[in-house]
Structure formats: structure tokens, C-alpha cells
Amino acid sequence: MAMGAGEIEALIKAALPDAAVTIEDLAGDGDHYAASVVSAAFRGLSRVRQHQIVYAALRGRVGTELHALALQTSAPD
């Protein structure tokens, strides 16, 4: 079962309420997405740690319900 973009965004925003989240369905199949997540919570963290936080927010769904996620994260300017 594929995940919708709205569900991905909701899970990320539940973990990072201040986040600006943009989701793009890359293949039109509900299985391959790109996400941009900008949050003050990322300030001072490595890119790896930022990605870990987002993946944790998705509660183990990457690789199962969500086949692929190209992820860009950053702190606001």
C-alpha cells in the first residue's frame, strides 16, 4: 500500500511542527517522492542527523509503504 504526499507531510509536521515541508511525487505512482524539509530544529545538526530525524518521523514506513524518498533538509536562513 502506497503512502500519499499528505500523509508524509503530516507525519513530518507532527515531529517537526515548525517545518516547511514540500513533497513531490517523482513517478506519479505514490511510491517515489522527493521531500524538502526546512526546520529550525535542524540548526547546528549534521545533514545525517537531520535525515535521521525525518526518517524517525516516518515511523519505519520508508522501504515498506514508502518505497523511495529523496530528501533535502536544512535550517532556515
NORZI-V552396 format. One record per run of one state. SS is the DSSP state (@ for helix, = for strand, . for the rest). FROM is the first residue (numbers start at 1). TO is the last residue. If there is no record, write none. Layout:
ss=(SS;SS)
from=(FROM;FROM)
to=(TO;TO)
This chain:
ss=(.;@;.;=;.;=;.;@;.;@;.;=;.;=;.;=;.)
from=(1;5;16;20;26;32;39;40;43;47;58;62;63;66;67;68;75)
to=(4;15;19;25;31;38;39;42;46;57;61;62;65;66;67;74;77)
